[in-house]
Amino acid sequence: MSWMKSVYSSMVSEIGYDDDTGEMLVRWANSGKTSAYAGVSEDGAFEAAQAASVGQYINSEIKGQYGHRYK
């Protein structure tokens, strides 16, 4: 099931998961753009959404480790 969840972060406004593409979705607070990270599991996306620091989690666990594109 695809979903998007609002998060409390200065960097990120929403995190979600797209079942059709198997991508974690990140909507950036400043630009409003949505990044899609291929290969992140739905559990990984949920973990990111629940992290104490969403931005720090994305920087350390997602960026540079998964393929990225703007959606």
C-alpha positions in Angstrom: 0.0 0.0 0.0 1.4 3.4 -0.9 1.4 6.2 1.7 2.7 9.6 2.6 3.2 10.9 6.2 3.8 14.4 7.5 7.0 14.6 9.6 8.4 17.1 12.0 11.6 18.3 10.4 13.1 21.5 9.2 14.4 19.7 6.1 11.6 17.3 5.2 7.8 17.9 5.1 6.7 14.3 4.2 8.0 10.8 3.9 6.2 8.0 2.0 6.4 4.8 0.1 5.3 4.0 -3.4 4.3 0.4 -3.8 4.1 0.6 -7.6 7.7 1.6 -8.0 9.2 0.3 -4.7 10.6 3.7 -3.8 10.8 5.7 -0.6 9.5 9.2 -1.2 10.9 12.4 0.5 9.2 15.7 0.0 11.7 18.5 0.9 10.4 21.4 3.0 12.3 24.2 1.3 11.8 23.3 -2.4 8.6 21.2 -2.3 10.3 18.8 -4.6 9.9 15.0 -4.1 12.9 12.7 -4.2 12.3 9.0 -4.9 14.9 6.6 -3.5 14.9 3.2 -5.3 15.5 0.0 -3.2 14.5 1.4 0.2 12.1 -1.1 1.8 8.7 0.1 3.1 10.0 -0.7 6.6 13.0 1.6 5.9 10.7 4.4 4.8 8.6 3.9 8.0 11.8 4.0 10.1 12.9 7.3 8.4 9.4 8.8 9.1 9.7 7.8 12.8 13.3 8.9 13.3 14.1 11.3 16.1 15.9 13.4 13.5 14.5 12.8 10.0 17.1 14.8 8.2 20.0 13.1 10.0 18.5 9.7 9.3 18.1 10.5 5.6 21.7 11.9 5.4 23.3 8.9 7.1 21.1 6.0 6.0 19.6 6.9 2.6 21.6 9.5 0.6 24.5 8.0 -1.3 23.4 4.4 -0.6 20.3 4.3 -2.8 19.6 5.4 -6.3 17.9 8.8 -6.4 15.6 10.7 -8.9 13.2 13.6 -8.6 9.6 12.6 -9.1 
